[in-house]
Amino acid sequence: MLSTQQQFEINTILPPLTVETLVNGGAGLARYEGRVVFIPHAAVDDVVRCRITKVKKNFLEAEVVELVKSSPLRQQPKCPVAGDCGGCQWQHLPYSEQLHWKEALFKQTLIRQCKIPSAKILPIIPAADEWNYRSRVQIKCRNTRAGFVTGFYRPKSHFVVPMEQCPVIAPELNSLLIRLRNIINFTTYADHIPQLDLAVDDRKQCSAVIHYFGPHFSALVDLLKGENLSADLLIQLESKGELIKICGDGVLQISVDQPAIKLNYRAGSFAQINLAQNRTLVELALNLAELTGREQVLDLYCGMGNFSLPLARRVGQVVGVEESAVSINLARDNSRLNKIDNLEFFNRTAAGALSDFSQLHSIDLLLLDPPRSGALAIMNELLKIPVKRVLHVSCDPQTLARDVKILVNGGYELISSQPLDMFPQTHHCESITLLQYSG
């Protein structure tokens, strides 16, 4: 038995604990001496010995040092570095179990925080593929005596966990990664390349942005040109420096809607990483909106037009707002490419946009797809300037619940909330929620 002083010290090994449930963030939950213990990479009914990594007033964080008894729900991860790499949290769980917990935690979060009926939260939509779905990835790099290492950061550190191939990224990107690693390995450039940004589009066209912080980049350009890689190649000098084209222009293309709308994007702009689920998400938005053809729509955080262009086919007018100049220029180009002209794009912050544009005409539908931090300022605007229908796309259930609670307490009714799995093998969950102003 540990003494009172020892039992809550960092690096203390706790006696065997049984994992009771999973929680938001993906960790397992156990209890010890009246405190909750959060344990990553655990499964319900695991019995584990673990080491304390963080001590807080009401809880502990710990890491597994011994799996005393394996849960019947546990499986062997497909990736040899799962659990060490920071990319996936749930490879040790069968996909059906991942879906169960994503749906349960999503529902629990909205019900507890927003006090809405459980029937309004719909069953999660699974991904078509639980592996090789990821179309964009940032690969971290470090040079060692043994060679040029590529992988992902270990959780809560900047240590690169070596990875030969990743089972969640597209096969084309794994092939490209192997080629690039072999080219860079044991060169003078390897010390100066901290990151590779890889992407593949719906046409299977690949691009790679090589972040290079060293001298003589022109010689690196010559080396890469001579390799005849079947991908667009660009070099990013310094962290936010000049982007230099080596071959190709780095423009990729995805498809949404039927008949297909072609959306171009490039390095520095945003596109969903799961292209198949993105098409599902766009289809959901169009169906939920119940459009008549006359609506005035405001699309906040519109990016390169992922929702704006499909909506514009079905409404009177769309106004898209995006803070990224790269993305807003792509959105304008995409509207011309697809010959859709009943929309305008503005390079500005989302905050204040409803106030400004509602002075020009009444907004019938507001769609927003904010970053993980949510859209607190927009929620407060929606209380002052009510909009009949709001579609809130979110990649974080916690900030979604915070946002939705404001609207539900301010005269809006939550009609439905639909989770969908954009990110298999992780705890992350995408969703789209429809709210209607009832006064």
Secondary structure, DSSP 4 states (H G I P E B T S, - for coil): ---TTTTTSTTPBPPPEE--EE-TTS-EEEEETTEEEEETT--TT-EEEEEEEEE-SSEEEEEEEEEEE--TT----SSTTBTTBSS-S-TTS-HHHHHHHHHHHHHHHHHHHH---GGGBPPPBPPS-SSS-B-EEEEEEEEETTEEEEEEEPTTS-PEEE-S--TTB-HHHHHHHHHHHHHHTTSTTGGG--EEEEEE-TT--EEEEEEE-SS-HHHHHHHHHTT--SSEEEEEETTT--EEEEES---EEEEETTTTEEEEE-TTS---S-HHHHHHHHHHHHHHHT--S--EEEEET-TTTTTHHHHHTTSSEEEEEES-HHHHHHHHHHHHHTT--SEEEEES-STTHHHHHTTTS--SEEEE---TT--HHHHHHHHHS--SEEEEEES-HHHHHHHHHHHHTTTEEEEEEEEE-SSTTSS--EEEEEEEE--
